[in-house]
Each structure stands twice: as C-alpha cells, then as structure tokens.
Amino acid sequence: MIERFGVILIVLIIAQRLLELRLAAKHTKNARHAGAIEVDAKNFYWFYLLHAGFFASLLTEIWLSRFSLTNIWIPALIVFIGAQLLRIWSIATLGGNWNIRIFVIPGTTPVTRGPYRYVRHPNYLAVTLEILSLPLVFHAYVTAIVFSVLNFFILRRRISIEEAAWMQQSEYATLMHTQKRSWFSRHTS
C-alpha cells in the first residue's frame, strides 16, 4: 500500500513535469513568434539537469532505503501539496507567458495579479518547496539537502538574470518595487 502510494505520487509528478515541458515548448514557439527576446538560453539546460537529476536521485535513494515513511511524511506531504497548488496557480496566472526559459517581450507589462501580487517569483518558491518536501515524504534526506542547495544557486543566478532583463525591457522595477523578494534572490532593483 505505502509502496504503491509512493510510486503513484512520483509517476504523477514526473508526468506533470513532462507535460510542463510540452507546454513550455508551445509557449516558446508563441513567444518567439511574438518577438520575444530569450535571455541566457543555457539556463534552461541547468533546470532540465536539476530536475532530471532530482528524480533520479530521489528514486535511487528511495530504492536504497527500502522505501520507508517517517514521522515527518504527513507535514512534508502537506507542504508538497501546498507547493503544487502554488505552482499551478502561478502557471495559470501567467498563462501563455509561463515558460521554463527566460523570455521578455519588449514593451509588455509584467504580471502583477494572482500570486504575483504577494511575491515576485511564486513559481520558483513552489519549486523550492517541492524539491525540499517531496524527498522528505520518502525519507530521502540526501536528495532533499543536495538538490535544495543546487536549486538555491541555480535560482539565485536565474532570478538575477531574469529581473535584469525585465528591467531593461519593461516597467518591471516600478511595478514590482512593492512585491516581496524571495529569500534566494539577489537585490536587483
């Protein structure tokens, strides 16, 4: 029963990531057609490697530990579900602008509704919470720690580049000056 729950959960999350890659490819095509400027194209590959490595590490650690749940699995699962809801809300709010690549369409206005009213990068916050909480559901502490640290450095760089691009191409600094910053981002405004 517990093993089935774990397998189903991980398969669903991997399927979700694959669907997100497909959605991002569609949005990439549309963004390029609309004249978007892609910034730091190599950054996409770091995210791809991070997530592929995360799932490989998670599955390996679960398999090596003979799949056990600990007393923190329920709180970790609650955090994970909350992160999923935040992620879905963020993607839905951005609509066709959501992407795993960094695109800026000159002259467009950054999104300031939905979760973006409260925090500048809610999708990145959701990913951070997922990378920390999902392994904790399965007692995969090494994966939780290693990939949380890797995610921190990748996001820190990405957010700095993304915000700099938005500031050059839009009224980002004016619109976002009241939005809270993520704890892992550098000050760019």
C-alpha positions as a printed Julia matrix, in Angstrom:
189×3 Matrix{Float64}:
  0.0    0.0     0.0
  2.69   2.51    1.02
  4.9    1.49   -1.91
  2.0    1.92   -4.32
  1.3    5.4    -2.92
  4.93   6.41   -3.42
  5.17   5.03   -6.92
  1.89   6.66   -7.97
  2.91  10.03   -6.49
  6.31  10.05   -8.17
  4.92   8.87  -11.52
  2.3   11.65  -11.36
  4.94  14.28  -10.62
  7.2   13.06  -13.44
  4.18  13.08  -15.8
  3.4   16.62  -14.64
  6.97  17.73  -15.42
  6.8   16.15  -18.88
  3.5   17.93  -19.58
  5.09  21.17  -18.4
  7.97  20.65  -20.84
  5.43  20.22  -23.63
  3.53  23.34  -22.52
  6.79  25.29  -22.32
  7.7   24.23  -25.87
  4.35  25.55  -27.1
  4.83  28.81  -25.19
  8.4   29.11  -26.53
  7.13  28.89  -30.1
  4.45  31.51  -29.4
  6.91  33.81  -27.6
  9.39  33.72  -30.47
  6.57  34.41  -32.92
  5.59  37.46  -30.81
  9.14  38.85  -30.99
 10.3   37.78  -27.54
 13.93  38.05  -26.6
 15.38  34.92  -25.0
 17.85  35.71  -22.26
 20.57  33.28  -21.14
 19.35  30.33  -23.22
 21.79  27.97  -21.47
 19.94  28.42  -18.18
 17.19  26.11  -19.45
 19.61  23.21  -19.51
 20.61  23.73  -15.88
 16.95  23.46  -14.87
 16.5   20.39  -17.03
 19.55  18.72  -15.47
 18.47  19.74  -11.97
 15.03  18.17  -12.31
 16.25  15.04  -14.13
 18.95  14.57  -11.51
 16.47  15.25   -8.72
 14.13  12.46   -9.79
 17.0   10.04  -10.46
 18.44  10.77   -7.02
 15.04  10.56   -5.32
 14.2    7.2    -6.9
 17.68   5.84   -6.14
 17.58   6.97   -2.52
 14.09   5.53   -2.04
 15.16   2.23   -3.56
 18.35   2.05   -1.45
 16.48   2.85    1.76
 13.84   0.19    1.03
 11.1    2.81    0.84
 10.15   3.87    4.31
  7.94   6.67    5.51
  8.97   8.62    8.6
  7.01  10.62   11.13
  7.52  13.76    9.03
  5.87  12.38    5.89
  2.48  13.95    6.62
  3.77  17.52    7.21
  6.12  17.13    4.22
  3.22  15.94    2.06
  1.1   18.91    3.17
  3.92  21.31    2.22
  4.33  19.49   -1.1
  0.61  19.73   -1.89
  0.65  23.44   -0.97
  3.64  23.93   -3.28
  1.79  22.12   -6.07
 -1.22  24.4    -5.63
  1.03  27.48   -5.68
  2.8   26.16   -8.79
 -0.49  25.54  -10.62
 -1.81  28.96   -9.58
  1.41  30.62  -10.8
  1.33  28.83  -14.16
 -2.38  29.55  -14.64
 -1.86  33.23  -13.79
  0.96  33.61  -16.31
 -0.99  31.69  -18.95
  0.84  31.74  -22.28
  3.69  33.73  -20.72
  4.76  30.87  -18.44
  7.93  29.19  -19.57
 10.96  27.36  -18.29
 13.09  29.57  -20.49
 13.61  33.28  -19.86
 11.72  35.35  -22.44
 10.93  39.04  -22.41
  8.66  40.63  -24.98
  9.74  44.29  -25.22
  7.04  46.7   -24.13
  4.92  44.16  -22.28
  3.92  44.64  -18.69
  4.94  42.1   -16.04
  2.13  40.13  -14.44
  1.13  41.55  -11.04
 -2.04  39.58  -10.31
 -2.66  36.2    -8.71
  0.23  35.04   -6.53
  2.43  37.69   -8.16
  0.6   40.26   -6.02
  2.32  38.81   -2.98
  5.71  37.6    -4.13
  7.79  38.25   -7.24
  8.55  34.64   -8.13
  5.87  32.33   -6.7
  6.62  29.57   -9.2
 10.25  29.45   -8.04
  9.09  29.41   -4.44
  6.83  26.46   -5.28
  9.69  24.59   -6.96
 11.92  25.24   -3.96
  9.29  23.86   -1.58
  8.73  20.82   -3.82
 12.42  19.98   -4.03
 12.68  20.15   -0.25
  9.41  18.47    0.75
  8.93  15.62   -1.74
 12.1   13.77   -0.69
 11.17  14.23    2.98
  7.91  12.35    2.33
 10.08   9.32    1.47
 12.92   9.68    3.99
 15.28  10.79    1.2
 17.27  13.31    3.22
 20.35  13.38    0.98
 18.25  14.24   -2.07
 16.39  16.94   -0.12
 19.59  18.61    1.03
 21.74  18.26   -2.1
 19.07  19.36   -4.56
 17.82  22.18   -2.34
 21.35  23.61   -2.32
 21.75  23.15   -6.1
 18.34  24.71   -6.69
 19.29  27.68   -4.5
 22.32  28.52   -6.64
 20.57  27.94   -9.97
 17.58  30.06   -8.95
 19.72  32.8    -7.48
 21.52  33.22  -10.79
 18.36  32.82  -12.87
 16.32  35.37  -10.9
 19.11  37.93  -11.14
 19.31  37.49  -14.93
 15.53  37.42  -15.36
 14.94  40.57  -13.32
 17.74  42.44  -15.09
 16.21  41.56  -18.47
 12.74  42.65  -17.35
 14.12  45.94  -16.02
 15.75  46.7   -19.37
 12.66  45.87  -21.43
  9.71  46.95  -19.29
  8.47  48.86  -16.26
  9.36  45.93  -14.0
 11.17  47.99  -11.34
  8.23  50.38  -11.0
  5.58  47.67  -10.86
  7.44  45.25   -8.62
  9.03  47.56   -6.08
  6.36  46.67   -3.5
  6.48  42.91   -4.17
  8.35  40.84   -1.64
 11.59  39.33   -2.75
 12.41  35.67   -2.49
 14.96  34.82    0.16
 17.21  33.31   -2.5
 17.28  36.23   -4.94
 19.87  38.94   -5.2
 18.79  42.54   -4.89
 18.48  43.89   -8.44
 16.29  46.96   -8.08
